[in-house]
């Protein structure tokens, strides 16, 4: 923002690009979670001794949950960016219509 600014602007095309990029992240996270949860189960003896199997089980559970939570959070961000863009477009349309009506009087 420069010193001469009297307000702010929103780049609606930029919002659309961001929404698309975030949508791709949601898709990637969904695929990653699907791939991660589809892996073959392990047997605790695969990890030997010293509690590695318990450590893996804890990590496995937490990692799967975190992938899901992150995907939901990014998906919510996609929805909010989409709503923001739609709201700004609607406001621009209302303003343009109002200005056109005022000009036609």
C-alpha positions in Angstrom: 0.0 0.0 0.0 1.4 3.4 -1.0 1.1 6.7 0.8 -1.6 7.8 -1.7 -3.9 4.9 -1.0 -7.5 5.8 0.0 -8.6 2.2 0.5 -7.7 -1.2 -0.5 -8.3 -3.5 -3.5 -8.9 -7.2 -3.9 -7.5 -9.1 -6.8 -10.4 -11.4 -7.5 -8.5 -13.4 -10.2 -5.7 -13.9 -7.6 -8.3 -15.2 -5.1 -9.5 -17.7 -7.7 -5.9 -18.9 -8.3 -5.4 -19.2 -4.5 -8.6 -21.2 -4.2 -7.5 -23.5 -7.0 -4.1 -24.0 -5.5 -5.6 -24.7 -2.1 -8.1 -27.1 -3.7 -5.1 -29.0 -5.2 -3.6 -29.2 -1.7 -6.8 -30.7 -0.3 -6.8 -33.3 -3.1 -3.2 -34.1 -2.4 -3.8 -34.5 1.3 -6.8 -36.7 0.7 -4.7 -38.9 -1.6 -1.8 -39.0 0.9 -4.1 -40.0 3.7 -5.7 -42.7 1.6 -2.3 -44.0 0.6 -1.1 -43.9 4.2 -4.1 -45.7 5.7 -4.1 -48.3 2.9 -0.6 -49.6 3.8 -0.4 -53.1 5.0 -0.8 -53.7 8.7 2.4 -54.5 10.6 3.0 -57.0 13.3 4.6 -55.7 16.5 7.5 -58.2 16.1 8.5 -56.4 12.9 10.0 -53.7 15.1 12.0 -55.8 17.4 12.4 -54.9 21.1 12.8 -51.8 23.1 9.2 -50.4 22.7 9.6 -49.4 19.0 6.3 -51.1 18.2 4.5 -48.9 20.8 6.2 -45.8 19.5 5.3 -46.7 15.9 1.7 -47.3 16.9 1.4 -43.9 18.6 3.1 -42.2 15.7 0.9 -44.0 13.2 -2.3 -43.0 14.9 -1.3 -39.4 15.4 0.0 -39.0 11.9 -3.2 -40.3 10.3 -5.3 -38.0 12.5 -3.1 -35.0 11.6 -3.4 -35.6 7.9 -7.2 -35.7 8.3 -7.3 -32.5 10.5 -4.9 -30.6 8.1 -7.0 -31.6 5.1 -10.2 -30.4 6.8 -8.5 -27.1 7.8 -7.3 -26.4 4.2 -10.7 -27.4 2.8 -12.3 -24.9 5.2 -9.8 -22.2 3.9 -10.9 -23.1 0.3 -14.5 -22.5 1.2 -13.7 -19.2 2.9 -11.6 -17.9 0.0 -14.4 -18.9 -2.3 -17.0 -17.0 -0.2 -14.8 -14.0 0.0 -14.4 -13.8 -3.7 -18.1 -14.3 -4.3 -18.9 -11.6 -1.7 -16.5 -9.1 -3.4 -17.9 -9.9 -6.8 -21.4 -9.4 -5.6 -20.5 -6.0 -4.0 -18.8 -4.9 -7.2 -21.9 -5.9 -9.2 -24.1 -4.0 -6.8 -21.9 -0.9 -7.0 -21.7 -1.1 -10.8 -25.5 -1.4 -11.1 -26.0 1.5 -8.7 -23.6 3.7 -10.6 -25.2 2.8 -13.9 -28.7 3.6 -12.6 -27.4 7.0 -11.2 -25.8 7.8 -14.6 -29.1 7.0 -16.4 -31.2 9.4 -14.4 
